[in-house]
């Protein structure tokens, strides 16, 4: 039996996965100023498909007592992503975007797992939204600085209804600690968070490959 609160156990047992996602070349280049605005747009495009699936799963999970405490309209990102894409690509944005291979697989996983298994849903929900409220805020600041965005284009990272991200994350972690999952279920949830991180890491590899192919 683990003595750690679940939120800490989860964070510690997925630390390596987080480092791999964070350390991907595509992300590193974007953060260090070597990326282009097209790279950034390519990432926003993939977010569109991911959040479409995640937020559809959220709708379906609203009746589940385990999932419910994690669900908040304050987190909803899809309308902000749509606004960002309209700003970045133009009114015809929807006809001009398509998911990369990893995104298709990631979305399938969210549809299959997160829509029917509350623990799996929480795993995918946690990996994206707690990341967006953490490193996402660093990414936003750097993108604003590099590409001159104010709010248009980075709306995805602006949680207008969350005044204090740190407090929101603390509450989220308390909710993770409060779910009465046994040791087996905790391990399954942690494994699913690792799966989610792996999709994000693979997506960065896909984005690098797509970029290399487009300049070749
Ligand atoms: C340049 C890329 C990234 C940077 C700089 C970054 C940075 C950070 C930082 C500083 C924290 C700790 C914040 C805190 O304790 O309040 C954090 C937490 C987190 N990040 Fe990232 N991150 C990056 C990419 C990612 C990616 C790609 C994902 C997954 C989609 C992700 C998911 C998470 C999650 C889930 C947490 C919360 C961990 C926890 O406290 O339980 N991050 N990130």
Boltz pocket constraint, residues with backbone or C-beta under 6 A from the ligand:
constraints:
  - pocket:
      binder: B
      contacts: [[A, 7], [A, 10], [A, 11], [A, 18], [A, 21], [A, 22], [A, 27], [A, 28], [A, 31], [A, 126], [A, 127], [A, 128], [A, 130], [A, 131], [A, 132], [A, 134], [A, 135], [A, 136], [A, 138], [A, 139], [A, 169], [A, 196], [A, 197], [A, 200]]
      max_distance: 6.0
